[in-house]
Amino acid sequence: MAVKRTPQTAVAAAVSKVPILSVFILKDDGRFMAKSPELDLVTEMETPEEAFRAIVEMMIEYAKDYRKREDVYRKSPNRAHHKPYVDHILACKEWWEVLELIEVRHGRIHLR
C-alpha cells in the first residue's frame, strides 16, 4: 500500500534533507582541519577526507554523549543550543542520512 503524499508530508520530507550543519575543511601548513561551528567540534588529520570522516564520526559520538547526559548539557550556556542538532543527528538511521544534514565548505586558514 502506497503512502498518500500530501503537501505537508512533501514539505516535511524536503525540510528533513536541508543541510543544517556546516563543516569547514581548512588547509593549514600541509594538514587539514575539519570544524563544525554549530557543535563546536574540530579535528585535524593528514587528508581532507580523513578530517571529514573524523568530524562526522565525532558529531555522531557527541550526539550520543549529549543524549546520555542531556540534563547536564541542556543547563550549560555553551551547549544548550546544540540540542536541535543532536536530535537531528540521532534521528538518522544510517551514515548517509547524517551526511545529508551537512554542508561542506573548503578554504585555508589565514593568520597574520
C-alpha positions as CSV (number, residue, x, y, z in Angstrom):
1,M,0.0,0.0,0.0
2,A,1.4,3.3,-1.0
3,V,1.6,6.2,1.4
4,K,-0.5,9.2,0.3
5,R,1.7,12.2,-0.3
6,T,0.2,15.4,1.0
7,P,1.6,18.9,0.7
8,Q,2.5,18.7,4.4
9,T,4.4,15.4,4.0
10,A,6.2,16.7,0.9
11,V,7.4,19.8,2.8
12,A,8.4,17.7,5.8
13,A,10.4,15.4,3.5
14,A,12.1,18.3,1.8
15,V,12.9,20.0,5.1
16,S,14.5,16.8,6.5
17,K,17.0,16.9,3.6
18,V,18.1,20.5,4.1
19,P,21.6,20.8,5.5
20,I,21.5,22.1,9.0
21,L,25.2,21.6,9.9
22,S,28.2,23.2,8.4
23,V,31.7,21.6,8.1
24,F,34.6,23.7,7.1
25,I,37.6,21.8,5.7
26,L,40.6,24.1,6.1
27,K,44.2,23.6,5.0
28,D,46.8,24.7,7.4
29,D,50.5,24.1,6.8
30,G,50.0,20.8,5.0
31,R,47.4,19.4,7.4
32,F,43.6,19.5,7.2
33,M,41.2,20.7,9.9
34,A,37.5,20.0,9.9
35,K,35.4,22.3,12.0
36,S,31.7,22.1,12.9
37,P,30.8,25.6,14.2
38,E,27.3,24.6,15.3
39,L,28.6,21.9,17.6
40,D,31.9,23.5,18.5
41,L,33.9,20.4,17.3
42,V,37.3,20.3,15.5
43,T,39.5,17.6,14.1
44,E,42.9,17.7,12.4
45,M,44.1,15.0,10.0
46,E,46.6,14.4,7.2
47,T,44.0,14.5,4.4
48,P,40.7,16.3,3.8
49,E,38.9,13.0,3.5
50,E,40.2,11.8,6.9
51,A,39.4,15.1,8.5
52,F,35.8,15.0,7.2
53,R,35.2,11.4,8.2
54,A,36.6,12.1,11.7
55,I,34.4,15.2,12.2
56,V,31.3,13.2,11.1
57,E,32.2,10.4,13.5
58,M,32.8,13.0,16.2
59,M,29.4,14.6,15.6
60,I,27.7,11.2,16.0
61,E,29.6,10.3,19.2
62,Y,29.0,13.8,20.6
63,A,25.2,13.4,19.9
64,K,25.1,10.1,21.7
65,D,27.0,11.5,24.7
66,Y,24.8,14.6,24.7
67,R,21.7,12.4,24.9
68,K,23.2,10.3,27.7
69,R,24.0,13.5,29.7
70,E,21.3,15.7,28.4
71,D,20.3,17.0,31.8
72,V,23.8,18.4,32.2
73,Y,24.3,19.7,28.7
74,R,20.9,21.5,28.5
75,K,21.9,23.6,31.5
76,S,25.2,24.6,30.0
77,P,25.2,28.0,28.4
78,N,27.6,26.9,25.7
79,R,25.9,23.5,25.0
80,A,22.2,24.0,25.4
81,H,21.8,25.3,21.8
82,H,23.2,22.0,20.5
83,K,20.0,20.0,21.3
84,P,18.2,20.5,17.9
85,Y,21.3,19.5,16.0
86,V,21.8,16.4,18.3
87,D,18.1,15.5,17.8
88,H,18.5,15.6,14.0
89,I,21.7,13.5,14.1
90,L,20.2,10.9,16.4
91,A,17.1,10.6,14.2
92,C,19.3,9.4,11.4
93,K,19.3,5.6,10.9
94,E,22.4,5.4,8.7
95,W,25.6,7.3,7.9
96,W,24.3,8.6,4.7
97,E,21.4,10.4,6.4
98,V,23.9,12.2,8.7
99,L,25.8,13.3,5.6
100,E,22.6,14.8,4.1
101,L,22.5,17.1,7.2
102,I,25.9,18.6,6.4
103,E,27.0,21.3,4.0
104,V,30.8,21.2,3.4
105,R,32.9,24.2,2.6
106,H,36.6,24.4,1.8
107,G,39.2,27.0,2.5
108,R,42.5,27.9,4.0
109,I,43.5,29.3,7.4
110,H,44.9,32.8,7.1
111,L,46.7,34.1,10.2
112,R,48.6,37.3,10.4
